Amino acid sequence: MKLLSNNFVNNQIVRQIARQDDNDRSSVTSVLFFLVFVSAFIFSSLFPGNAHSAAGDLISNTATISYEIGGLPNTSNASTAFTEDRKINFIVADSNGGAAVPVISDMVDAVMQFTVTNTGNDINDFLLTAVNTSPNPYGLPADSFDPLPASIQVFVESGVTPGYQVAEDTAVFVDELLPNIPRIVYVVADMPTVATDAVAAIALIAQVAEGGAASIEGAAINADDNSHISPAGVFSNGATNMAAGAAVTNPDTLSMETVFNDPAGANPEDLSTDLVQDIASNGQHADASAYQVAPPVILTKTVTVIDTLGATDPHPGATLRYQLDVSVAGNTSVSNLVITDPIPTNTTYTDGSILLNGVAQTDADDAPVDFSRAVDILSKPVVNIEVDLSQGGTVDVVPGDLNVIIFEVTID
Amino acid sequence: MKTTKLNLLKAVIMPMVLIFTAAIAHAEDGAIRFSNNAFKQVISKAADGSIQYDYVEPKLVLPDDVILYEIKFENISDQAVSNIVIDNPIANNSSYRGGSVTGDSTDITFSVDGKNFAAADALTVKDASGKTWQAKPEDYRAIRWVYNKPLKPGETGKVTYKTTINKP
């Protein structure tokens, strides 16, 4: 479309030049060369490689006939031309690996990821919004909560650093999207206090808009020329209010028409901005993903058998060394994190065997010497070991920290 | 001389006129009335299940649409015309559809560079590594029809082929 408008500009200049006096010709010619140069530059920067916008292109064809009559050669041309119309088509797709995005209760800035791919023949902007939806696109458990009100935002990957970067990924609309090159879009939301396994389904909706100047949000295209319209919507994190399109039926002509060719949302949760399942040819497309609350603490337990002969046979008298790896999921710290592990039946705790991150711990309840103990170490048998990773409520355990607890028992 | 000038003028003006106004055109210079028309192929299924092909004015054209080009020539002089050759470069944004070319009493060749013409099975292209392959229909950039007999006064001829509008 841009190419065509450039052509029109140049053609108009050519026609203006034709009306100029000879005296003016040289200066006008240099202006023309400059404009041609600028157009070529814009063209090459807008359409790298083979990627290009075809909408609005004049498709022209000239046939030549050559022949002889009375021994004399002659030629004649015949041309035909028409305009390639604008096909609006694009796909929103969840790219979270086919599963819900694990989050934890009260998590801030939980990120889910989508792609927007332009499969039409124009270079377009795409307006974005994310809305609560239902059911859970991944089946069970059912959608059961929404992120905090007004916390759902949408940002576009800048291409600088992979993954959502608060400082970099600040664009709220997809800018100048060439055909067939997916752009990554993030939905970012804050979680309320919710129980483990709860699910919040979210639909990302993209609305086609005019391309045009880079970095400038193009006007929404909310109607095509064949009476298809988009429902009203709010996009760009609340900044853009788009009215519903007005149905117009423009006669097909030899100039460019716009044709909404976008598919329907595949499933009931894939909404358009009227909050019903997205229909085909409405200038919008959507896909849904979901947040699912995971336990904030990830605990894995392994056991190693150390028998009296140095082998790994768990016979009476052999030692079992248990290792607990404790980490925090999500991006929120955990407070008052106390790990308790019962001593298995038919085993006896090995006194003084607790290690926290390689540091020997006392069995006694002697905080603040350390914050570990073997419960009933005085009356015996020891019933469980207890490690307070929050050190009496003074320390939060942050995501990414790994705490390793080791203790030993012997088989009776 | 005057005719030549007029032809030159037409050659300059006609494409401009075409760009801004018309989709079809024909020329009447001297002995041959020559026309070139594009139609969009519309496929529909009749009630009896048979497939019907219609060719309509190319007002609404989107990627993957099929375009039929119909090039006609008529001897409007009172003398026979000989050595008729029709050349037609494939339009921009378009790919030739294999096997679609027609032309009674013509020898048909194709070109991948617009200069050298050969029969379809003798055309080759080189890939990026320099390896030579038989050209595929979408590699063709031009078609040439050589009419292999004189065209008598009042006689007409017609050649056609189809293209597909390229995907974005």
Interface residues (C-beta under 8 A of the other chain):
Chain A: N11 H52 S53 A54 D57 L58 I59 S60 N61 T62 A63 T64 I65 S66 Y67 E68 I69 G70 P73 N74 S76 N77 A78 S79 T80 A81 F82 T83 E84 D85 K87 N118 T119 G120 N121 D122 P179 N180 D252 T253 L254 E257 V259 N261
Chain B: N7 A11 M14 P15 M16 L18 I19 A22 A23 I24 A25 H26 A27 D29 G30 A31 I32 F34 S35 N36 N37 A38 E57 P58 K59 L60 V61 L62 P63 I67 Y69 I71 F73 S77 Q79 A80 V81 S82 N83 I84 V85 I86 D87 N88 P89 I90 A91 N92 N93 S94 L151 I165 N166 P168
